[in-house]
Amino acid sequence: MDMQTYILLPTLLVVFGAIVMMMISAAESISIRKRSVISLLFLIPAFVINVSLLGDSFSYNVLPEYLNNIFVIDTFAVLLSSFLILGAILTILL
């Protein structure tokens, strides 16, 4: 796996987890506790990957030929998303 894919992995995990949560929200038979566990299964790996990226200094343009250099992931974006994911994890655990 190249570095750009590894850096995008937390974002992809959170997006895929959000889509899964929207799909299972229609099922009334799934309890809130099970939904929380499913959310944590996506958020904890995303947080661990983000934390492993915090020591590096980088800036990547994601798909520059398609997105015209608009979508940039850098060190600050990883730090901010780490805080946001940690806040989501702590909110679910409370």
Secondary structure, DSSP 8 states (H G I E B T S, - for coil): --HHHHHHHHHHHHHHHHHHHHHHTT-TTS-HHHHHHHHHHHHHHHHHHHHHHTT---EEESSHHHHTT--EEEHHHHHHHHHHHHHHHHHHH-
